[in-house]
Amino acid sequence: MGLAAGGGLAEAKARFPDMEVMLADPAADRRLLEAVADWCDRYTPLVALDAPHGLVLDISGCAHLFGGERALMDDLLVRLFHQGLAALAAIASHAGTALALVGGGRGRGGAIVAENDELAAVSPLPVAALRLEPPVAAMFRRLGLKTIDALLALPRAGLARRFGEDLLARLDTALGRASRPISPRRPVPDLTAERRLFEPISLTDDVERILLLLAARLKGDLERRGVGARQLELSLFRVDGAVNRLVVGASRPVREPAAIQRLFRERMKGLGEEFDAGFGYDLVKLAIYATEPMPDLQTDLSGETVGSDAFGSLVDRLGARLGEASVLRLDAVASHWPERAERWQPMAAGSAALARPSPVAAPQTAPRPLRLLAMPEAIEASFEVPDGAPLKFRWRRALHVVRRAEGPERLAGEWWRQPDAAARDYYRVEDEAGRRFWLFREGCADPAVDPELQVPDGRPAWFLHGIFA
């Protein structure tokens, strides 16, 4: 048509008055490209984006599963056509060669270049196939250099001086003389198993049945490696091109197909109506993304592990139903300050989290409150001068008169974190209503500085840090 990207809209409409114009939406284009990339996982896990409108698939070792390279490419193009998408495709030993063929318009219907035939395939292509910068491409048009073959006839040194090293790099990549590494948009699984279906399925029971078969297939691979699965993903490819993905984690390594099936069953129950099969699934894929060494365990006649950890199974089921981020445990941290002594961690995180205690042993301390505030809250307190127990205090506008107090328990400041950190004196106090609190004082009163204890610089700061009952 003689139109090129970057041209003026008025000129284009003057040449083609009936042309339909639509506003560009790069964000929507990107989302569509990513959705197609997800769908292409049915062919290979190595799928990379070639923005703004291309994909690169590494099908090494995958083509035979579809009956060869030509059959794979035909299947991909036909499925995209039925989804309303027109595409160009090319297969070559080098990604740069395939991209050049598509960029030169030779991928309509699918093009395949045999190894060592890159020069013959790329030479007749237009210079635009190299996807050069617009000023460089315009310069070549003015010079009458229309094909890659014309560029190859010129001295490389002269091309580099006039147009830069980028031109030579693009030429070498298109000819397969230099590799073009791809970066898969999704992590590559350790193990995968898949089942292609002649008739789509949509019932959850059918999905679970196929999942059990795939897990049984992977069990042998896990046993040979001496490992168990810690993170698994179930990919369900819908006939309309969408992909439903379910990810579950295990608190300890698992191999048993029944255990894996239970995890995904809980995950599907947790999704409820969000788990939409559309018009059905025609491909089910189970992938393992994280493994961990696992000893061989004795099983009973049903295949269940003898003496299995019921608590670990409960944690896995809750994590699958509610999400791993919702099932937490407390881990000890190397700090003696209460607000830093522990931290929340997902139960499924770490190695054998339920099988052994945290490597940081909790220090022997005085009793701690049932409820610890996230951060200490400042209070107003009256106390025995200069460093006695509190007599009464006001917290959240309520006055509490202390009937009994125990302490102090002194905790030194963490000078390696905060050089000017003051020591804390903790007290366990009980008010007249029988409520018990955990208070602490930073610093102590100095009568020489403030005899009346009215000047802020001369009186300590009091805080409430927890509640016993």
C-alpha positions as a LaTeX table, in Angstrom:
\begin{tabular}{lrrr}
\hline
Residue & $x$ (\AA) & $y$ (\AA) & $z$ (\AA) \\
\hline
Met1 & 0.00 & 0.00 & 0.00 \\
Gly2 & 2.99 & 2.28 & 0.28 \\
Leu3 & 2.31 & 3.24 & 3.89 \\
Ala4 & 4.99 & 3.11 & 6.57 \\
Ala5 & 4.97 & 3.46 & 10.33 \\
Gly6 & 5.59 & 7.04 & 11.43 \\
Gly7 & 3.94 & 8.61 & 8.42 \\
Gly8 & 1.37 & 11.40 & 8.65 \\
Leu9 & $-2.30$ & 10.50 & 9.16 \\
Ala10 & $-3.54$ & 13.27 & 6.85 \\
Glu11 & $-1.39$ & 12.03 & 3.98 \\
Ala12 & $-2.55$ & 8.47 & 4.49 \\
Lys13 & $-6.23$ & 9.46 & 4.49 \\
Ala14 & $-5.68$ & 11.57 & 1.38 \\
Arg15 & $-4.36$ & 8.52 & $-0.44$ \\
Phe16 & $-6.98$ & 6.14 & 0.98 \\
Pro17 & $-10.16$ & 8.07 & 1.85 \\
Asp18 & $-12.03$ & 4.92 & 2.93 \\
Met19 & $-9.32$ & 3.94 & 5.40 \\
Glu20 & $-10.63$ & 3.18 & 8.90 \\
Val21 & $-8.63$ & 4.82 & 11.70 \\
Met22 & $-8.47$ & 3.55 & 15.29 \\
Leu23 & $-6.63$ & 4.92 & 18.29 \\
Ala24 & $-3.50$ & 3.02 & 19.26 \\
Asp25 & $-3.51$ & 1.28 & 22.65 \\
Pro26 & 0.01 & $-0.05$ & 23.34 \\
Ala27 & $-0.97$ & $-1.31$ & 26.81 \\
Ala28 & $-3.81$ & $-3.41$ & 25.40 \\
Asp29 & $-1.53$ & $-4.68$ & 22.62 \\
Arg30 & 0.99 & $-5.74$ & 25.27 \\
Arg31 & $-1.66$ & $-7.59$ & 27.28 \\
Leu32 & $-2.84$ & $-9.42$ & 24.18 \\
Leu33 & 0.73 & $-10.38$ & 23.28 \\
Glu34 & 1.31 & $-11.72$ & 26.80 \\
Ala35 & $-1.93$ & $-13.71$ & 26.64 \\
Val36 & $-0.84$ & $-15.29$ & 23.36 \\
Ala37 & 2.57 & $-16.03$ & 24.90 \\
Asp38 & 0.84 & $-17.84$ & 27.78 \\
Trp39 & $-1.15$ & $-19.86$ & 25.29 \\
Cys40 & 2.06 & $-20.79$ & 23.40 \\
Asp41 & 3.23 & $-22.68$ & 26.49 \\
Arg42 & 1.30 & $-25.58$ & 24.98 \\
Tyr43 & 4.17 & $-25.95$ & 22.50 \\
Thr44 & 7.25 & $-25.17$ & 24.61 \\
Pro45 & 8.03 & $-23.66$ & 28.02 \\
Leu46 & 10.64 & $-21.40$ & 26.39 \\
Val47 & 8.55 & $-18.49$ & 25.12 \\
Ala48 & 9.98 & $-14.97$ & 24.92 \\
Leu49 & 8.36 & $-11.69$ & 23.94 \\
Asp50 & 9.64 & $-9.85$ & 20.89 \\
Ala51 & 7.74 & $-6.62$ & 21.50 \\
Pro52 & 5.72 & $-4.96$ & 20.25 \\
His53 & 4.05 & $-7.69$ & 18.18 \\
Gly54 & 6.23 & $-10.81$ & 18.08 \\
Leu55 & 7.06 & $-13.97$ & 20.00 \\
Val56 & 10.08 & $-16.26$ & 19.93 \\
Leu57 & 9.59 & $-19.95$ & 20.75 \\
Asp58 & 12.50 & $-22.31$ & 21.36 \\
Ile59 & 11.08 & $-25.62$ & 20.12 \\
Ser60 & 14.30 & $-27.62$ & 20.47 \\
Gly61 & 13.32 & $-31.13$ & 21.53 \\
Cys62 & 9.59 & $-30.36$ & 21.25 \\
Ala63 & 8.78 & $-30.65$ & 17.55 \\
His64 & 8.60 & $-34.46$ & 17.53 \\
Leu65 & 5.70 & $-34.31$ & 20.00 \\
Phe66 & 3.60 & $-32.69$ & 17.28 \\
Gly67 & 4.78 & $-34.78$ & 14.33 \\
Gly68 & 7.63 & $-32.54$ & 13.24 \\
Glu69 & 8.40 & $-28.87$ & 12.75 \\
Arg70 & 5.96 & $-28.34$ & 9.89 \\
Ala71 & 3.12 & $-29.99$ & 11.80 \\
Leu72 & 3.84 & $-27.89$ & 14.89 \\
Met73 & 3.86 & $-24.65$ & 12.93 \\
Asp74 & 0.71 & $-25.52$ & 11.01 \\
Asp75 & $-1.09$ & $-26.39$ & 14.23 \\
Leu76 & $-0.04$ & $-23.08$ & 15.80 \\
Leu77 & $-1.15$ & $-20.99$ & 12.81 \\
Val78 & $-4.49$ & $-22.78$ & 12.47 \\
Arg79 & $-5.31$ & $-22.37$ & 16.15 \\
Leu80 & $-4.40$ & $-18.68$ & 16.04 \\
Phe81 & $-6.58$ & $-18.23$ & 12.94 \\
His82 & $-9.57$ & $-19.76$ & 14.74 \\
Gln83 & $-8.98$ & $-17.27$ & 17.56 \\
Gly84 & $-9.21$ & $-14.41$ & 15.06 \\
Leu85 & $-5.47$ & $-13.71$ & 14.89 \\
Ala86 & $-3.42$ & $-13.53$ & 11.68 \\
Ala87 & 0.24 & $-14.43$ & 12.12 \\
Leu88 & 3.46 & $-14.96$ & 10.22 \\
Ala89 & 5.77 & $-17.76$ & 11.35 \\
Ala90 & 9.21 & $-19.09$ & 10.50 \\
Ile91 & 11.43 & $-21.85$ & 11.86 \\
Ala92 & 15.21 & $-21.69$ & 11.68 \\
Ser93 & 18.25 & $-22.84$ & 13.62 \\
His94 & 18.76 & $-19.28$ & 14.86 \\
Ala95 & 16.16 & $-16.94$ & 16.31 \\
Gly96 & 17.59 & $-14.00$ & 14.37 \\
Thr97 & 17.08 & $-15.79$ & 11.06 \\
Ala98 & 13.46 & $-16.64$ & 11.86 \\
Leu99 & 12.74 & $-13.05$ & 12.91 \\
Ala100 & 14.29 & $-11.72$ & 9.71 \\
Leu101 & 12.10 & $-14.00$ & 7.58 \\
Val102 & 8.98 & $-12.86$ & 9.40 \\
Gly103 & 10.07 & $-9.22$ & 9.23 \\
Gly104 & 10.60 & $-9.59$ & 5.50 \\
Gly105 & 7.09 & $-10.94$ & 4.96 \\
Arg106 & 8.22 & $-14.49$ & 4.11 \\
Gly107 & 6.44 & $-16.12$ & 7.06 \\
Arg108 & 2.97 & $-16.16$ & 5.53 \\
Gly109 & 1.88 & $-19.78$ & 5.71 \\
Gly110 & 5.06 & $-20.66$ & 7.58 \\
Ala111 & 8.65 & $-20.79$ & 6.37 \\
Ile112 & 11.28 & $-23.34$ & 7.39 \\
Val113 & 15.00 & $-22.79$ & 6.82 \\
Ala114 & 17.31 & $-25.78$ & 6.99 \\
Glu115 & 20.54 & $-25.51$ & 8.93 \\
Asn116 & 23.37 & $-23.85$ & 6.94 \\
Asp117 & 20.85 & $-22.40$ & 4.45 \\
Glu118 & 20.52 & $-19.09$ & 6.28 \\
Leu119 & 22.44 & $-17.05$ & 3.68 \\
Ala120 & 20.31 & $-18.23$ & 0.77 \\
Ala121 & 17.09 & $-17.61$ & 2.71 \\
Val122 & 17.95 & $-14.17$ & 4.06 \\
Ser123 & 19.80 & $-12.58$ & 1.11 \\
Pro124 & 16.71 & $-11.82$ & $-1.02$ \\
Leu125 & 14.86 & $-10.22$ & 1.90 \\
Pro126 & 14.28 & $-6.46$ & 1.95 \\
Val127 & 16.49 & $-4.37$ & 4.21 \\
Ala128 & 13.42 & $-3.70$ & 6.39 \\
Ala129 & 13.69 & $-7.31$ & 7.60 \\
Leu130 & 16.66 & $-6.23$ & 9.74 \\
Arg131 & 14.40 & $-3.85$ & 11.69 \\
Leu132 & 16.82 & $-0.95$ & 11.49 \\
Glu133 & 16.32 & 2.48 & 12.95 \\
Pro134 & 14.09 & 4.65 & 10.68 \\
Pro135 & 16.87 & 7.12 & 9.71 \\
Val136 & 19.17 & 4.25 & 8.66 \\
Ala137 & 16.40 & 2.52 & 6.70 \\
Ala138 & 15.56 & 5.81 & 4.95 \\
Met139 & 19.21 & 6.30 & 4.02 \\
Phe140 & 19.35 & 2.86 & 2.40 \\
Arg141 & 16.23 & 3.61 & 0.38 \\
Arg142 & 17.79 & 6.83 & $-0.92$ \\
Leu143 & 20.95 & 4.94 & $-1.84$ \\
Gly144 & 18.98 & 2.28 & $-3.70$ \\
Leu145 & 20.03 & $-0.53$ & $-1.34$ \\
Lys146 & 16.78 & $-2.45$ & $-1.16$ \\
Thr147 & 17.83 & $-6.00$ & $-0.25$ \\
Ile148 & 20.13 & $-7.63$ & 2.26 \\
Asp149 & 22.08 & $-9.13$ & $-0.63$ \\
Ala150 & 22.96 & $-5.58$ & $-1.74$ \\
Leu151 & 24.30 & $-4.80$ & 1.74 \\
Leu152 & 26.40 & $-7.96$ & 1.81 \\
Ala153 & 28.10 & $-6.87$ & $-1.41$ \\
Leu154 & 29.52 & $-3.79$ & 0.34 \\
Pro155 & 32.71 & $-3.79$ & 2.46 \\
Arg156 & 31.92 & $-4.46$ & 6.15 \\
Ala157 & 34.41 & $-1.85$ & 7.32 \\
Gly158 & 32.71 & 0.84 & 5.28 \\
Leu159 & 29.27 & $-0.13$ & 6.57 \\
Ala160 & 30.52 & 0.02 & 10.14 \\
Arg161 & 32.05 & 3.48 & 9.66 \\
Arg162 & 28.96 & 4.89 & 7.97 \\
Phe163 & 26.12 & 3.20 & 9.86 \\
Gly164 & 27.65 & 1.87 & 13.07 \\
Glu165 & 28.35 & $-1.57$ & 14.51 \\
Asp166 & 24.64 & $-2.17$ & 15.16 \\
Leu167 & 24.05 & $-2.75$ & 11.45 \\
Leu168 & 26.73 & $-5.46$ & 11.29 \\
Ala169 & 25.37 & $-7.07$ & 14.45 \\
Arg170 & 21.88 & $-7.25$ & 12.93 \\
Leu171 & 23.27 & $-8.70$ & 9.71 \\
Asp172 & 25.24 & $-11.38$ & 11.55 \\
Thr173 & 22.23 & $-12.27$ & 13.70 \\
Ala174 & 19.95 & $-12.62$ & 10.67 \\
Leu175 & 22.52 & $-14.81$ & 8.89 \\
Gly176 & 23.01 & $-17.04$ & 11.93 \\
Arg177 & 26.62 & $-15.97$ & 12.37 \\
Ala178 & 25.86 & $-14.56$ & 15.84 \\
Ser179 & 23.45 & $-15.95$ & 18.39 \\
Arg180 & 20.45 & $-14.02$ & 19.64 \\
Pro181 & 19.73 & $-15.22$ & 23.18 \\
Ile182 & 16.12 & $-15.26$ & 24.29 \\
Ser183 & 14.83 & $-14.66$ & 27.80 \\
Pro184 & 11.76 & $-16.80$ & 28.57 \\
Arg185 & 9.05 & $-14.73$ & 30.22 \\
Arg186 & 8.20 & $-17.53$ & 32.65 \\
Pro187 & 10.51 & $-19.74$ & 34.72 \\
Val188 & 11.48 & $-23.07$ & 33.21 \\
Pro189 & 10.09 & $-26.03$ & 35.20 \\
Asp190 & 12.24 & $-28.87$ & 36.49 \\
Leu191 & 9.78 & $-31.52$ & 35.33 \\
Thr192 & 6.61 & $-31.47$ & 33.23 \\
Ala193 & 3.92 & $-33.89$ & 32.12 \\
Glu194 & 1.00 & $-33.11$ & 29.84 \\
Arg195 & $-2.09$ & $-34.70$ & 28.33 \\
Arg196 & $-3.65$ & $-33.58$ & 25.05 \\
Leu197 & $-7.35$ & $-34.23$ & 24.69 \\
Phe198 & $-9.31$ & $-34.99$ & 21.53 \\
Glu199 & $-12.51$ & $-33.83$ & 23.22 \\
Pro200 & $-12.45$ & $-30.83$ & 25.59 \\
Ile201 & $-13.30$ & $-31.40$ & 29.25 \\
Ser202 & $-14.87$ & $-28.94$ & 31.65 \\
Leu203 & $-15.84$ & $-30.90$ & 34.78 \\
Thr204 & $-13.63$ & $-30.65$ & 37.85 \\
Asp205 & $-13.77$ & $-34.42$ & 38.32 \\
Asp206 & $-12.31$ & $-34.94$ & 34.84 \\
Val207 & $-9.53$ & $-32.45$ & 35.58 \\
Glu208 & $-8.70$ & $-34.25$ & 38.83 \\
Arg209 & $-8.63$ & $-37.62$ & 37.08 \\
Ile210 & $-6.14$ & $-36.40$ & 34.47 \\
Leu211 & $-4.14$ & $-34.61$ & 37.17 \\
Leu212 & $-3.79$ & $-37.91$ & 39.03 \\
Leu213 & $-2.43$ & $-39.59$ & 35.89 \\
Leu214 & 0.09 & $-36.80$ & 35.29 \\
Ala215 & 1.25 & $-36.85$ & 38.92 \\
Ala216 & 1.75 & $-40.62$ & 38.69 \\
Arg217 & 3.87 & $-40.09$ & 35.58 \\
Leu218 & 6.07 & $-37.55$ & 37.38 \\
Lys219 & 6.42 & $-39.69$ & 40.50 \\
Gly220 & 8.89 & $-42.01$ & 38.79 \\
Asp221 & 11.08 & $-39.09$ & 37.70 \\
Leu222 & 11.07 & $-37.69$ & 41.23 \\
Glu223 & 12.03 & $-41.06$ & 42.71 \\
Arg224 & 14.92 & $-41.50$ & 40.27 \\
Arg225 & 16.25 & $-38.07$ & 41.27 \\
Gly226 & 15.71 & $-38.70$ & 44.97 \\
Val227 & 13.65 & $-35.52$ & 45.36 \\
Gly228 & 10.11 & $-34.44$ & 46.10 \\
Ala229 & 8.04 & $-31.55$ & 44.77 \\
Arg230 & 7.73 & $-28.34$ & 46.80 \\
Gln231 & 6.00 & $-26.10$ & 44.23 \\
Leu232 & 3.71 & $-27.29$ & 41.45 \\
Glu233 & 1.67 & $-25.61$ & 38.73 \\
Leu234 & $-1.34$ & $-26.99$ & 36.88 \\
Ser235 & $-1.95$ & $-25.30$ & 33.52 \\
Leu236 & $-5.35$ & $-25.79$ & 31.89 \\
Phe237 & $-5.48$ & $-24.63$ & 28.27 \\
Arg238 & $-8.95$ & $-23.60$ & 27.16 \\
Val239 & $-10.14$ & $-24.05$ & 23.61 \\
Asp240 & $-10.81$ & $-20.31$ & 23.36 \\
Gly241 & $-7.10$ & $-19.55$ & 23.89 \\
Ala242 & $-7.19$ & $-18.59$ & 27.58 \\
Val243 & $-5.06$ & $-20.42$ & 30.13 \\
Asn244 & $-6.04$ & $-21.15$ & 33.73 \\
Arg245 & $-3.06$ & $-21.65$ & 36.02 \\
Leu246 & $-3.16$ & $-23.06$ & 39.54 \\
Val247 & $-0.07$ & $-22.95$ & 41.76 \\
Val248 & 0.28 & $-24.86$ & 45.03 \\
Gly249 & 3.14 & $-25.26$ & 47.47 \\
Ala250 & 3.96 & $-28.01$ & 49.93 \\
Ser251 & 5.43 & $-27.58$ & 53.40 \\
Arg252 & 7.53 & $-30.68$ & 52.80 \\
Pro253 & 8.52 & $-32.62$ & 49.66 \\
Val254 & 5.72 & $-34.71$ & 48.13 \\
Arg255 & 5.64 & $-37.43$ & 45.50 \\
Glu256 & 2.40 & $-39.30$ & 46.02 \\
Pro257 & $-0.11$ & $-38.56$ & 43.24 \\
Ala258 & $-3.02$ & $-38.65$ & 45.71 \\
Ala259 & $-1.37$ & $-35.99$ & 47.89 \\
Ile260 & $-0.74$ & $-33.76$ & 44.86 \\
Gln261 & $-4.33$ & $-34.26$ & 43.73 \\
Arg262 & $-5.63$ & $-33.20$ & 47.17 \\
Leu263 & $-3.58$ & $-30.00$ & 47.07 \\
Phe264 & $-5.03$ & $-28.93$ & 43.74 \\
Arg265 & $-8.53$ & $-30.00$ & 44.78 \\
Glu266 & $-8.35$ & $-27.60$ & 47.72 \\
Arg267 & $-7.00$ & $-24.88$ & 45.45 \\
Met268 & $-9.89$ & $-25.29$ & 43.02 \\
Lys269 & $-12.39$ & $-25.23$ & 45.89 \\
Gly270 & $-10.83$ & $-22.03$ & 47.16 \\
Leu271 & $-11.29$ & $-20.35$ & 43.77 \\
Gly272 & $-14.97$ & $-21.23$ & 43.56 \\
Glu273 & $-16.73$ & $-19.52$ & 40.64 \\
Glu274 & $-13.48$ & $-17.87$ & 39.54 \\
Phe275 & $-12.39$ & $-21.27$ & 38.22 \\
Asp276 & $-14.10$ & $-20.99$ & 34.82 \\
Ala277 & $-13.53$ & $-23.67$ & 32.20 \\
Gly278 & $-15.15$ & $-21.67$ & 29.41 \\
Phe279 & $-15.83$ & $-24.04$ & 26.50 \\
Gly280 & $-13.55$ & $-26.68$ & 27.99 \\
Tyr281 & $-9.88$ & $-27.64$ & 28.17 \\
Asp282 & $-8.03$ & $-29.42$ & 25.38 \\
Leu283 & $-4.64$ & $-29.61$ & 27.11 \\
Val284 & $-3.68$ & $-30.24$ & 30.75 \\
Lys285 & $-0.09$ & $-29.71$ & 31.87 \\
Leu286 & 1.46 & $-30.37$ & 35.31 \\
Ala287 & 4.83 & $-28.73$ & 36.04 \\
Ile288 & 7.17 & $-28.88$ & 39.03 \\
Tyr289 & 9.12 & $-25.69$ & 39.66 \\
Ala290 & 10.83 & $-26.44$ & 42.98 \\
Thr291 & 12.14 & $-29.70$ & 44.40 \\
Glu292 & 13.95 & $-30.79$ & 47.53 \\
Pro293 & 15.85 & $-33.96$ & 48.50 \\
Met294 & 13.45 & $-36.55$ & 49.88 \\
Pro295 & 14.30 & $-39.94$ & 51.41 \\
Asp296 & 12.43 & $-43.04$ & 50.36 \\
Leu297 & 9.47 & $-43.66$ & 52.68 \\
Gln298 & 7.49 & $-46.80$ & 53.41 \\
Thr299 & 3.94 & $-46.79$ & 52.03 \\
Asp300 & 0.91 & $-48.92$ & 52.82 \\
Leu301 & $-1.26$ & $-50.83$ & 50.34 \\
Ser302 & $-3.24$ & $-47.70$ & 49.49 \\
Gly303 & $-0.05$ & $-45.84$ & 48.54 \\
Glu304 & $-0.15$ & $-43.51$ & 51.53 \\
Thr305 & 3.04 & $-42.90$ & 53.47 \\
Val306 & 3.17 & $-44.85$ & 56.73 \\
Gly307 & 3.22 & $-42.49$ & 59.71 \\
Ser308 & 2.58 & $-39.44$ & 57.53 \\
Asp309 & 2.62 & $-36.02$ & 59.14 \\
Ala310 & $-1.02$ & $-35.07$ & 59.70 \\
Phe311 & $-0.09$ & $-31.54$ & 60.73 \\
Gly312 & 1.98 & $-31.04$ & 57.59 \\
Ser313 & $-0.94$ & $-32.27$ & 55.49 \\
Leu314 & $-3.24$ & $-29.80$ & 57.22 \\
Val315 & $-0.82$ & $-26.94$ & 56.51 \\
Asp316 & $-0.65$ & $-27.91$ & 52.85 \\
Arg317 & $-4.44$ & $-28.08$ & 52.53 \\
Leu318 & $-4.93$ & $-24.72$ & 54.21 \\
Gly319 & $-2.23$ & $-23.18$ & 52.01 \\
Ala320 & $-3.86$ & $-24.56$ & 48.88 \\
Arg321 & $-7.33$ & $-23.37$ & 49.93 \\
Leu322 & $-6.45$ & $-19.95$ & 51.36 \\
Gly323 & $-3.11$ & $-19.20$ & 49.69 \\
Glu324 & 0.36 & $-19.76$ & 51.11 \\
Ala325 & 0.59 & $-16.15$ & 52.29 \\
Ser326 & $-2.36$ & $-16.76$ & 54.63 \\
Val327 & $-0.79$ & $-19.68$ & 56.53 \\
Leu328 & 2.09 & $-18.34$ & 58.60 \\
Arg329 & 4.45 & $-19.39$ & 61.37 \\
Leu330 & 6.69 & $-17.46$ & 63.74 \\
Asp331 & 10.44 & $-17.74$ & 63.16 \\
Ala332 & 12.94 & $-16.72$ & 65.82 \\
Val333 & 15.32 & $-13.90$ & 64.91 \\
Ala334 & 18.69 & $-13.07$ & 66.47 \\
Ser335 & 17.44 & $-10.07$ & 68.47 \\
His336 & 16.54 & $-9.64$ & 72.14 \\
Trp337 & 14.15 & $-6.76$ & 71.55 \\
Pro338 & 10.62 & $-8.19$ & 71.62 \\
Glu339 & 9.35 & $-6.51$ & 68.44 \\
Arg340 & 12.32 & $-7.93$ & 66.51 \\
Ala341 & 12.70 & $-11.33$ & 68.19 \\
Glu342 & 10.29 & $-13.09$ & 65.82 \\
Arg343 & 8.91 & $-12.65$ & 62.33 \\
Trp344 & 6.08 & $-14.17$ & 60.34 \\
Gln345 & 6.99 & $-16.58$ & 57.56 \\
Pro346 & 4.81 & $-18.69$ & 55.24 \\
Met347 & 4.59 & $-22.24$ & 56.54 \\
Ala348 & 5.59 & $-23.60$ & 53.14 \\
Ala349 & 8.71 & $-21.38$ & 52.94 \\
Gly350 & 12.16 & $-22.68$ & 53.66 \\
Ser351 & 13.50 & $-26.20$ & 53.82 \\
Ala352 & 11.66 & $-28.78$ & 55.91 \\
Ala353 & 10.05 & $-26.02$ & 57.92 \\
Leu354 & 7.86 & $-28.40$ & 59.91 \\
Ala355 & 10.49 & $-31.07$ & 60.49 \\
Arg356 & 12.93 & $-29.18$ & 62.68 \\
Pro357 & 12.94 & $-26.07$ & 64.87 \\
Ser358 & 14.31 & $-22.72$ & 63.83 \\
Pro359 & 18.14 & $-22.61$ & 63.98 \\
Val360 & 17.95 & $-19.51$ & 66.21 \\
Ala361 & 17.14 & $-20.72$ & 69.71 \\
Ala362 & 14.84 & $-18.47$ & 71.74 \\
Pro363 & 16.63 & $-17.02$ & 74.80 \\
Gln364 & 15.42 & $-17.78$ & 78.31 \\
Thr365 & 13.40 & $-14.74$ & 79.35 \\
Ala366 & 10.75 & $-13.72$ & 81.82 \\
Pro367 & 7.11 & $-14.42$ & 80.86 \\
Arg368 & 5.96 & $-12.68$ & 77.72 \\
Pro369 & 2.46 & $-11.28$ & 77.08 \\
Leu370 & $-0.16$ & $-13.15$ & 75.09 \\
Arg371 & $-0.60$ & $-10.14$ & 72.84 \\
Leu372 & 2.42 & $-8.14$ & 71.74 \\
Leu373 & 1.76 & $-4.82$ & 70.06 \\
Ala374 & 3.38 & $-4.38$ & 66.67 \\
Met375 & 5.10 & $-1.25$ & 67.99 \\
Pro376 & 5.25 & 0.09 & 71.57 \\
Glu377 & 2.68 & 2.79 & 72.30 \\
Ala378 & 3.65 & 5.84 & 74.36 \\
Ile379 & 1.87 & 6.31 & 77.70 \\
Glu380 & 1.87 & 8.82 & 80.57 \\
Ala381 & 3.09 & 7.23 & 83.80 \\
Ser382 & 3.72 & 8.17 & 87.43 \\
Phe383 & 6.48 & 6.18 & 89.10 \\
Glu384 & 8.80 & 6.01 & 92.07 \\
Val385 & 11.77 & 8.32 & 91.64 \\
Pro386 & 14.32 & 7.81 & 90.24 \\
Asp387 & 13.86 & 4.35 & 88.68 \\
Gly388 & 10.99 & 2.67 & 90.48 \\
Ala389 & 7.97 & 0.75 & 89.25 \\
Pro390 & 4.99 & 2.61 & 87.77 \\
Leu391 & 2.22 & 3.64 & 90.17 \\
Lys392 & $-0.37$ & 4.57 & 87.56 \\
Phe393 & $-0.46$ & 5.22 & 83.84 \\
Arg394 & $-2.75$ & 6.56 & 81.13 \\
Trp395 & $-3.12$ & 4.58 & 77.92 \\
Arg396 & $-5.52$ & 5.51 & 75.12 \\
Arg397 & $-7.17$ & 8.12 & 77.40 \\
Ala398 & $-7.95$ & 5.53 & 80.10 \\
Leu399 & $-6.32$ & 5.80 & 83.54 \\
His400 & $-5.01$ & 2.60 & 85.12 \\
Val401 & $-3.98$ & 2.47 & 88.80 \\
Val402 & $-1.31$ & $-0.17$ & 89.39 \\
Arg403 & $-2.09$ & $-2.64$ & 92.18 \\
Arg404 & 0.85 & $-5.00$ & 91.67 \\
Ala405 & 4.11 & $-4.72$ & 89.68 \\
Glu406 & 6.95 & $-7.15$ & 88.94 \\
Gly407 & 10.30 & $-6.10$ & 87.57 \\
Pro408 & 12.34 & $-4.59$ & 86.22 \\
Glu409 & 13.68 & $-6.83$ & 83.45 \\
Arg410 & 16.40 & $-4.83$ & 81.73 \\
Leu411 & 17.04 & $-5.20$ & 78.00 \\
Ala412 & 20.11 & $-3.39$ & 76.71 \\
Gly413 & 19.85 & $-1.30$ & 73.57 \\
Glu414 & 20.99 & $-2.78$ & 70.26 \\
Trp415 & 23.92 & $-0.43$ & 69.76 \\
Trp416 & 24.98 & $-2.17$ & 66.53 \\
Arg417 & 21.65 & $-1.13$ & 64.95 \\
Gln418 & 21.19 & 2.25 & 66.66 \\
Pro419 & 24.24 & 3.68 & 68.48 \\
Asp420 & 22.16 & 5.92 & 70.78 \\
Ala421 & 19.54 & 3.28 & 71.65 \\
Ala422 & 18.60 & 3.47 & 75.34 \\
Ala423 & 18.15 & 0.48 & 77.64 \\
Arg424 & 14.64 & $-0.66$ & 78.50 \\
Asp425 & 13.29 & $-1.65$ & 81.93 \\
Tyr426 & 10.22 & $-3.88$ & 81.52 \\
Tyr427 & 7.52 & $-4.29$ & 84.21 \\
Arg428 & 4.61 & $-6.72$ & 84.44 \\
Val429 & 1.83 & $-4.75$ & 86.11 \\
Glu430 & $-1.75$ & $-5.44$ & 87.19 \\
Asp431 & $-4.34$ & $-2.70$ & 87.61 \\
Glu432 & $-7.25$ & $-2.55$ & 90.05 \\
Ala433 & $-9.56$ & $-4.25$ & 87.56 \\
Gly434 & $-7.25$ & $-7.27$ & 87.29 \\
Arg435 & $-5.96$ & $-6.43$ & 83.82 \\
Arg436 & $-2.28$ & $-7.18$ & 83.29 \\
Phe437 & 0.02 & $-5.15$ & 81.05 \\
Trp438 & 3.63 & $-5.14$ & 79.93 \\
Leu439 & 5.24 & $-1.70$ & 80.28 \\
Phe440 & 8.77 & $-0.48$ & 79.83 \\
Arg441 & 10.75 & 2.64 & 80.59 \\
Glu442 & 13.53 & 4.08 & 78.43 \\
Gly443 & 16.13 & 5.88 & 80.53 \\
Cys444 & 15.67 & 6.95 & 84.17 \\
Ala445 & 14.80 & 10.17 & 85.96 \\
Asp446 & 17.69 & 12.37 & 87.09 \\
Pro447 & 16.69 & 14.56 & 90.06 \\
Ala448 & 19.80 & 16.67 & 89.56 \\
Val449 & 18.50 & 17.64 & 86.12 \\
Asp450 & 14.81 & 17.91 & 86.95 \\
Pro451 & 13.88 & 17.82 & 90.65 \\
Glu452 & 10.18 & 18.25 & 89.86 \\
Leu453 & 10.24 & 15.76 & 86.96 \\
Gln454 & 8.49 & 18.28 & 84.71 \\
Val455 & 11.16 & 18.97 & 82.09 \\
Pro456 & 11.05 & 16.48 & 79.18 \\
Asp457 & 14.86 & 16.21 & 79.11 \\
Gly458 & 14.86 & 15.07 & 82.71 \\
Arg459 & 12.19 & 12.38 & 82.73 \\
Pro460 & 12.16 & 8.98 & 81.02 \\
Ala461 & 9.76 & 7.81 & 78.35 \\
Trp462 & 7.19 & 5.12 & 79.18 \\
Phe463 & 5.58 & 2.71 & 76.72 \\
Leu464 & 3.02 & $-0.09$ & 76.73 \\
His465 & 4.25 & $-3.06$ & 74.71 \\
Gly466 & 1.87 & $-5.93$ & 75.43 \\
Ile467 & $-1.18$ & $-7.29$ & 77.23 \\
Phe468 & $-1.17$ & $-10.45$ & 79.36 \\
Ala469 & $-4.90$ & $-10.72$ & 80.06 \\
\hline
\end{tabular}
